[in-house]
Amino acid sequence: MRKRLPALSLPSYSAGRSANRRVVIVALVVSVLLAFATAVAWLSGSTSSHRAPETASPAPAHSASSSEAAPEPAAGSGSVHKPPQIAEPVAYAKAAAQMLWSYDTRDTSRDQQLAGMRAWMTKETEYADWVSVSGQVPDPVLWSRMADQEQHATGTVTEGHYPGAFKQALAEDPSAITKAYIYVVTVNGKQQIAWKKGGTGAEPRSVTLAVQCRPGHDCALAAIAPSVTQ
C-alpha cells in the first residue's frame, strides 16, 4: 500500500533576512514587546512545527526556497480562497489561518497555491514577510508527488486571540501600534487531510500571525510571526 505524502507544514524559518524582518515586524507592533519577541524569535525560531498524522510515517516535507519570488497573479489561484474584506484583526487572522491550512493538489498547481496566498499579503512591502508565508508550501517535486496522490486538506478554526504579552504591551502603550497597525494574533484549529483510495487523517494546528489592519482599510497578512506567547 502506498503511503501518503506529508501535508503542507510549518517548517523552521531560514535565518538571515526573513528572520530579521519578522523581528522588525514584531518590534513595530509594540515597542515594549521588542526585547521579549526578539528573544523568543531567536530561541524558538518559529511557530510550532506541524507534521502529517502518525498513520503514514511520511518523509520530511521540503519548504519553498527562501529566495523564491511570488508567482504573478496571472497564474491564477486555483482553489485558494480569496482574501475577505475584514477590518478586524482576529477575524482576519482566523480566515488567513484557515486559508494556510487548506489546499487541493487535485485542481491547484504549486504556482497557483503561491499566487493565491500572495493575494492575502499587505502591499506595504516594508512590512510584508513573504518568505515566512511561502515557506509553508512544499518544493515543486514534493508538490508533484502530493498531486499524484490527489492529496487535499481543509482547515477548521476553533479560536483566535491576542497573545498575553501583546495585550499587556498594548495596554501599557496604546500609541505604539499606530506606526504600522500590525497586530499579533494566535489561531488554533484543526486540519483534515485526505488522499486517494479513501486515505484520511487529521491533526491540530496552531499559528501566530502578524496582521496589518490600518483604520479605514481591510486587513492584510504581514507575516507568520514568532510565537511571542500564548
N, C-alpha and C positions, 0 to 999 in steps of 0.2 A: 504494500500500500504506500503510495507516495505521500510524504509528509507535506503539510502546507508550509508556506514561506512566512517569514516574520511580517508583522503588521507595521504600518508607519509607527515609528518610535520617537522617543525624545533622547537623542544621543548626547554625549558630553560635548560642550561647546569647544570650538577651537580657541586657542589662546591668541593673543595679538589684538588686531583692530576690533574684531567683533566683541571680545570680552571687554575691551576698554570702552567701547561705545555703550554697552549695557550698563557699565558703572556710571558713565556720564548721564545716561537717561535716568537712572535711579537718583543720582545727585540732583538732577533738575526737578524731580518730583517734589522733594522736600529737602532743603539743605541740612536740616538737623539729622536726616536719615543717612547722610553720606557715609560717615565712618562705619556705621553698622552694615549698610548694604555692601560696601566695598569689602569688608572682611568676609562676609558670607559669600559674596561672588567669587572670591579667590579660593576660599576654603572648600566650598561645596561645588563650585564650577557650574552647576546647572540645577534645574528643577529635577524632581525625582525621575529616574530612568524608567522607561516603560518597555517591557518585553512581551512577546507573544505568550498566550496561555501555555501552561506546563504540559498540555496534552500532546504537543508536537515536537518538542526539543529542537527548535529550528536553529539554523545557522545565524550568526550575528548579522544585524542589518547594517548597511553602509549608508552614511548620510551624504547629502549633497556636498559638493566641493565648496569650501569656504569662500572661493572667489567667483562662484557661479553667478552669472547675471540673470536677472529675471527675464522670462520669455516675453516677447511683445504681446500686447493684448490680442493681436490678430490671430494668435494661436488658439484662441477660444479658451473656455474654462471647463468644458465637459460637464460633469455632474457637480462640480464645486458650487456651493451656494453663493449667490451674490451678497455683498455686504448690506446689511439692513440700515435703514435710516433711523438710527437711535442716538439720542443725545445724552443718555445716562450711562456712566462708566461700567457699572456692574452688569447691567443688562447687555451692553455691547460685548463685554468680555465673555459672558456666558455664550453668546451667539458665536463669537470667534473661536472659543474652545470647542464647541460642537463642530464647527467647520474643520478645525485642525484634526479632530478625531474621526472624521468621516472621509471616505474615498471609495472609488469604484473603478478598479482596473479594467472592468469589462467594457466601459464606454468612455474612459478618460485616459488620455496619454499622460506621461510624466510631465511634458511641457504644458499641457492643459492644466494639470494639477497645480503647477507652479504659477501659471498665469492667473488662475482663479484665486490662489492665496495672495498673490501680489496686489490684487484689487482691494484687499482689506487694509493695506498699509497706508499710513499717513503720507501725504505728498510733501511734507516738510522733511527733506532728506537729512537734515542735520540731526533729526530725532528718530529716523527710521533705521532699525537694525534688521535689514532683510536677511542677513546671514543666519541669525538666530531662528528665523521662521522657515526659510528654505531648507535649513538643515534637518527639518523633520521628514523630508522626502528621501527615500532610498535612492541609491545611484541608478543610472539607466539600466544596467544589467539586471540588478535585483528587481527593479520595477517590471522589467520584461518577464522575469520568471514568475512574479506575482500575477501578472496578467495571464500567463499560461495556465495558472491555477484558478483564474477568474476570482481572485480574492477581492473582497469588498468589506467595508465596515461602516457602521453607523454609531455616532457618538450621542450619548444622552447626558445631559447636565442635571445634577442633583441640587447644587447650590453654588453661589459665588459670594465672596465677601472681601472687604478691605483687610489686609493683614494688620495685626495689632500694632506693630511698630509704625506702620504708615498712618493709622488713625491717631496715634499718640503724637507723632511729629506734626501732623496737620493741625491738631488741636493746639499745639504749642506755638505754631507759626503759620496761621492760615494764609498769609500773603505769599508764602514761599512757592506755592504751586502756580502762581499767576504768570510766571515766565513762559512755561511750556504747556501748562494744563495737562500734565501726564499723571495718570492715576495708576496705582498698583493694585491689581485685583487677583486673588487666588480663586480658581474654579475647580470644583470636584465633580466627578461623574463616572460614567462607565462607557466602555467601547465594546460593541457587539461585532464580532468578526465572522465572516463566512467565506467558504471557498467551494469549489465544485465537488460533486458527489456527496453533497449533504454535510460537509465539514463545517463545524461551528465552534465558536469559543467566545469568551467574554472575560474582561478584567477591569478593575477600577482604574480611573485616570485622575490625575491632578496636574494643574499647570498654573504658573503665575505669569500674568500678562501685564505689560505696560500699555495702557490705553490713553490716547490723546483725545480729550473732549473740550475743545475751546467753546466758550459761550457763543450761542447762536449758530453753532455748526454741529453736524453729525460727528459722532466719534469715529476714530480710526485706530488701527492696531499700530503700535510703535515697535514692540519687541516682545519676545518671550524673555521675561526678566528673571533675575536671580530670585530664589525663594528667600525673601528677606525675613519672613516669619509667618507663622500660621495665625 
